[in-house]
Amino acid sequence: MTSPKSTDYNIIVMSDPQPWRLDLDNNDPNNDQDRWESTVRKVRDSIKLLHHEKSFAFGIINGDLTEFGRRYQRESFRSLFAPSPLGFNTYVGLGNHDYQNNVGDCAEPGNSDYSMNACARGMVFDMHYRIEEYQHYATSENFKADSSEYSGSKAYSWDYGDIHFVQLQNYPTYHVVLDHWAASTITVTDSIDWLEKDLIQARNRNKTIVLNFHDGNQHFPENSSQEELSFFKYMLEHYGVKAVFVGHTHYVGQDNLYGKSEIFGDIPVYNSGALFKGDYLAVGIRGSQFSIAVYNGLSGQPKLIEHWN
């Protein structure tokens, strides 16, 4: 695959579309398909307008692609955001609402799957096949993944220009076994060992490294050992990670503005908020330098909120 010639380009970083959740008191995320699609279609349209101005090379969506991992919610998400309705390709990751929250707690009768792991399994399968597609994107140089149909962390990475992008899904230490009464067991593993090998290779190529995952401040620290968190921090610092992009909280912000985090050290952490609330980040990349602009698109127009440098 030919290496991209340009080192100056724009991308868009998003998270938490979460069909069919809305930021309304009377929202029912099980049934509000029409209102969610009507609301979020305006957000999608605002992104398309901004794309005409900035020409995004690609987009990244960091988790909670659905509210419950159900097939119909996946279809709502696909119709508006992935892989191509935005006018550019998107790389996505899973969040806690896609599989973690649904373990042993969500069947798919409409899809004739009565296993209580059906929703979580469906999202993992969906992610595996997305990864199979991503490796063929024109923006996916040196694409690598930790994924087979029934195992792996589903972490993946790619180079574009001077930047090495990594997608770690829900969070780096997340793991789960998803059994099924009539099908093979899915074993989702953590991505820590895979990540170290990937970072070594990226550093050997002299790439600037950017990490993406869903939950950086809740389940990651709660469900990881101190040894795992310390090793993760060591890798970020030792291999020169430039920035981390997360979602999960539904609030846009610079989560490690003053550094000294026990998990991230002094590495900047950027939270892209929630697409169902209209939020997203436009990231200008010039070589290895970033400029980040916060936008909201609930009106159907891309409204600039603030700049981060």
RASUL-V276995 format. One record per run of one state. SS is the DSSP state (H for helix, E for strand, C for the rest). FROM is the first residue (numbers start at 0). TO is the last residue. Records with the same first field share a line. If there is no record, write none. Layout:
SS->FROM-TO / FROM-TO
//
This chain:
C->0-6 / 14-17 / 19-31 / 54-54 / 62-64 / 66-69 / 80-88 / 93-98 / 102-106 / 111-111 / 113-116 / 134-139 / 145-146 / 148-149 / 151-154 / 160-161 / 167-174 / 178-184 / 188-190 / 204-206 / 212-217 / 222-224 / 238-239 / 246-250 / 254-259 / 261-263 / 265-266 / 272-273 / 277-277 / 286-287 / 296-301 / 308-308
E->7-13 / 18-18 / 55-61 / 65-65 / 89-92 / 107-107 / 112-112 / 140-144 / 147-147 / 150-150 / 155-159 / 162-166 / 175-177 / 185-187 / 207-211 / 240-245 / 251-253 / 260-260 / 264-264 / 267-271 / 278-285 / 288-295 / 302-307
H->32-53 / 70-79 / 99-101 / 108-110 / 117-133 / 191-203 / 218-221 / 225-237 / 274-276
//
